[in-house]
Amino acid sequence: MDVVLTLNPTPAEEKAVLDGLIAFNEAKGGPIGYQPMAILLKDETGAIQGGMVGRVVYDWLFIELLHLPESARGEGLGTRLMTQAEDFARARGLAGVWLDTYHFQAPGFYEKLGYKVFGTLEGHPVGGRRFFLEKRFTPLSNAN
């Protein structure tokens, strides 16, 4: 097999890798329940101005992206997005929500919503930090 670096992979290229990973994980860990999801902020014309993008994997919701336009910050929309994401996760019986954020983004916002830091990547970006946060809905259980 050839090993080929590809910048800006196509959706089909990403899907080929994802499909292989899901098949492997399901063979080893059981049904993964993979489900992409989004909660979008739309203006009066229907144009997307921001929102959040995530995915269910096994029994957790991972929030991959969250963005609010500057003009919409401080109006409670971020809290509404997070509340709706958490409601979605709880309705599906998921164990919790996890995400990551940089030191210059919103770690304090997530902590105010009850998220706890479970990991930190120092020096990413250089001179900064990347935080990994979780909010559990169910108690931690022992892995088999």
SULCOR-V522240 format. One record per backbone hydrogen bond with DSSP energy under -0.5 kcal/mol. NH is the residue of the N-H (numbers start at 1). CO is the residue of the C=O. If there is no record, write none. Layout:
# SULCOR-V522240
NH|CO, NH|CO
This chain:
# SULCOR-V522240
4|2, 14|10, 15|11, 16|12, 17|13, 18|14, 19|15, 20|16, 21|17, 22|18, 23|19, 24|20, 25|21, 26|22, 27|23, 28|24, 29|25, 30|26, 35|56, 37|54, 39|52, 41|50, 42|40, 43|47, 46|43, 49|41, 50|41, 51|67, 52|39, 53|65, 54|37, 55|62, 56|35, 57|60, 58|32, 60|57, 61|96, 62|55, 62|60, 63|61, 63|98, 64|53, 64|62, 65|53, 67|51, 72|69, 73|69, 73|70, 75|72, 77|72, 80|76, 81|77, 82|78, 83|79, 84|80, 85|81, 86|82, 87|83, 88|84, 89|85, 90|86, 91|87, 92|88, 93|90, 94|89, 95|59, 96|59, 97|135, 98|61, 99|133, 100|63, 101|131, 103|129, 105|102, 107|102, 110|106, 111|107, 112|108, 113|109, 114|111, 115|110, 116|134, 118|132, 119|132, 121|130, 122|120, 123|128, 124|121, 124|128, 128|125, 130|121, 131|101, 132|119, 133|99, 133|131, 134|116, 135|97, 137|95, 138|95
